[in-house]
Amino acid sequence: MKFLKNFFKIILVMIVISLASSLLARIPTGRRMQTKGHDDTYELSGITDDAGLFDDKQFSQLEKEIKDTARAQEINIHVYVSGTARSDYATEEFANGTYDEMFGDDTDGVFLYLDFSGQFSAYDLLSCSGSSNVVHGPHIDEILDSVGLYLPASGETVYPDNVMLAIEEFCRQIEYYSKEYSGNVFEYTYDGSTGKYFYKQGGKFYCSYSKPPGLRRRIANAGCFVGFIAAILIYFIAKSRYRFKSKTNPMIYVVEGKTHFNEESDTFIRSYVTKHKIESSSSGGGSSRGGGGSHSSGGGGHVSGGRHR
């Protein structure tokens, strides 16, 4: 019975800790701001043909396709067809920087960079910002793989019609993952270059320099679970290790009718004296640790990824 009482006490304590940690995890900490939405006019959504691949008719067709997709999904979309050779790092910096210049930091949108510079290893990249970090960011590889099916390998002849098909497929992929996204499932992304987290809470998308509430709740619940298991193990180990045998009955050493006890006393064979040194109030000193904080600065946060072809 005593064992069951102690067991239920442990469970009750862990439940209280779990509920408290879940409530604390919901409280926002640090800098948090809503993502900045999108440009309602969609004037900047469209295409830049730096490589000169398309004629006026093709360009207008693609421009309309991209703007229609941007308006339907309520995000900014821009496709940049590059004819300039850049390294992988320079490509990512260019894509993220150009998006921020066009649409602003942490607005909702995507920026597709297609490399037709003629360099040996073409590098295509998709950069996501704002809510698209959460909605499209986890699917960058899938989107680029689908787009890449229509693009020539490095060094092969470039046919504008195929590139048009690739861009149209890109618009379909953006629409598909926008519809597939479920806000009921907790998802977040992290941009290591700016230290920003992106997540959805209460029907709104946020960017924050602190961990999102859902992530903190996961960590807290995991800690409670580990603590619960550890408490159970410690309890059983202690119970097993310190289980005492029943006392030996001294009467087994007594010969009946021949042994008589006339007197009883307590005799100690050892004694212990504990000494404590008393310090004066001025003899001791304190210790402290100090340190600076770290922070991230810069422009908008982007989840981006690329692929060579």
N, C-alpha and C positions, 0 to 999 in steps of 0.2 A: 504493500500500500504506500509506504514511504517513497519507494522508487517511482511509482506512478505520479505522486504529487510533484516530485522534483522534475520529472520528465515534462509534465504539463506546464510547470513554471517556465522551463526553458522555451517551450513552444510559444507561450504567451508573451514572453519578453521579445522573442524574435519577431512575432507578429507586430507588436507595438513599434519596434525599431523599423520594420519594413514600411509600415504606414507613415511613420514620421518622415522617413527618408523620401518617400514618394511625394509627400506634400511639400517638403523643402525643395525637391527637384523641380517643381512647377514654378517656383519663384524665379523670375529672370534675374540674372546677375551680369555685371559688366555692361559694356556698351552694346546696345541692341537697337537695330533700326530696321524699318521695313524696306524691302527692295522697292525700287523707284518706278516700277511699272514699265510702261512702254510709251512710245510716241503715238498718240491717237491719230495723227495725220498720216503716219506711215510714209512720209515723204522720203526719208533716208533709207527705208527698206528697199532693196533692189540689188543691182549688180554693178560691179566695176570690171570692165574688160581691159585690163592693163596689157594683156597679151595680144589684143587686136584680133581675136578669133572670129567674132560674129559680125555679120552685116546688120544694117539697121532693122530689118524685119525680125531677124533672130533675136537681136538685143531687146526689142520691144516686147516680143513674146515672153522672153525669160523675165523681164522686168515686171510684167503683169502677173505672171505665175507666182513670183516671189512676194509681191505686194499682196496678192489675194490670200496667200497662205499666212502671211504675217497678220493681216486683218482678221482672218478667221480664228487664228490661234492666240491673238492678242499679245503678240511678242514682236520684237524687232528682228528682222532677218536680213542679212547682207551676205552676198557671195562675191568674193574677190578672186578674179581670174588673173593670176600673176604671170608676168613675162620677165620678172627680175629674179636673178639667182640670189638666194639667201640660205644661210646655214639653218639647221633645225632650230637652234636657240633663237636666232634672229627672226625666224618665221613666227615663232610663238610670241616673241616680244612685239613684232609688227601687228599680228592679228589682235592681240589683247589691247594694245595701245590704240590701234585704229578704231576698234569698236568703241572704246571709252571716249575717244575724240568725237565720234559720230553721234553716239547715243547717250553718253554720260556714264558715270560709275554706277555699278550695281543695278542697272536697269535690266529688264527682262528681255533676253534675246540671245541669238546665236550668230556666229560669224564663221563662214566657211571659206577657207583659203585653199585654192587649187593652183598647184605649181606647174606652169607650162614654160618654164625658163629655158628648157633644153638641157639642164644640168644632168649629170650621169644618174643621180638618184633623186627623182622628184619626190617632194615631201608635201603631202596634203594634210591640212589640220582643221579641226573643228573646235572653236572656242565658245564656251557657254557662259552666260552672265545672269545674275539675278535669279529669278525662279527657274530659269532653264538649267542652272547648275544642278537643281534637284530633279527636274522633270526629264531633261535630256542628257545631263552629264553622265549618269551611270551607263548610258547606251552609246557612248561615242564610238566605240569599236564597231558595234553592229551597224551604226549609221554609215561610217566610213567604208566598211566592207561592202555594203549595198551600193554605195555611190561608186566605189572602185570597180565594180563589175562592168561599168560602161566606159571607163577611162583607159587610155593606152598605157602600156608599160613604158618605163623610161627609155628614150631613144626611138620609140616607134612613132609612126606617122600620126599626127593629131587630126582627127576629123571633127569639125565643129558640131555636126549633127549628133555624134556620140557624146560630146561634152554636154550638149543640150539635154540629152536623155539622162545623163548623170545628175544634172542640176534639178531636173524634174523629179527624179527619184529621191533626191535630197529633200525636196519639199514634201513628198509623200511620207518619208520617214519621220520628219518633224511632226507632221499631222498625226501619224500613227501613234507615236510615243506620247504626244499630248493627250490623246484620247485614252491611251492605255494607263496613264498615270492615275494612281489611286491615292488621294490625300489621306485615306484612313490608315495607310501603312506608314509608319514612321521611317522617313529616309532623310539623310542629311549628307552634305558634301563639305569638304574642307580644302581651302586653298592655302597651301603651305607658304606661298610667296608673300601673302598679306596677313596670314594668321586668322582669316575669316571663316566662320562656319555659316552654311546656308541650310535653312530648314523651313518647314511649314508648321504653323501652330495657330489654332483657332481660325482656320480658313485663310490665313495670310502668310506670305513668305517673308522671312526675316534673314538678315545677315548680322552676325554677332562675332565679337572677339572672344567670347566665352563659350563653353560647351553648351549645346542646346539642351533644354529641359529633358527631352526624351532620352538623350544620351546619358545625362547625369542620373536619370531615373534607372536606366539599365545598369549603370555602374553600381548604384546604391543597392538595387535588388540583387545583383550578383554578389556584392559584398555580404548582404544579409544571408544569402543562401550558403555561401562559403562559411560564414560565421556560425550558422546553424549546424552544419555538418561537423565543423570543428568542435563545437560545444558538445554535441552528442558523443563524438569519439572520445573527447577528454573525459566526459562523465563516465563512460563505460570502462575506459582504461583505468581511471582512478578507483572505480568501484571494484574492479577485478584485482587490482594491485594491493589494495588495502583491505581486502576481505580477511578478517581474523577467524581463526579456528575457535571452536568452543573451548571454554576453560577446562583445564584438567582438574578432575575431582581429587583433592588431597586424601580423601578417605581410602583410596585404593592402597595407600602406603601404610595404613594403620592395621595392626593385627588386633582383631576384635578380642577384647577381654584382657589384653596385656599392655596397652598403651593408654596413658592417662595424661590429659592436659590440664594443669592446675592454674596456669598463668598465660596471658597473651599480651604481646606488646609489639609496637612498630619500631624496627631498628633500621636506620638508614646506613648503608655501607659507603655512600658517597654524598658529598654536598657540593653545591655549585654557588659561586658568587659572581654576579655580573657587575662590571664596573663601567661607568659612563663618564667620559671627560666633559666637563662643563666649559663651554667656550664663552668668552666675554662677548658682548655685543659688538665690539670694535675689532675683534680678531678675525672675522670672516669677511670675505668679499663676494661680490656677485659676478656673474659672467653673462655676456650677451653676445648675440650674433646679429650682424646687420648685413644688408645686401641690397643691391639695386633691383629694380624690376626690369622686365623686358617687354617690349611692345612691337607691334608691327605697324608699319605705316605704308602709305602708297595709295595707289588708285583703286579701282574696282577689283573685286575678286573674280577670278575665272577658273573654271574647270576646263582644261583643254587637253586634247590628245591628237596625235597625228599618225600617219602611216606612209611608208615609202612604197613606191611602185616602179 
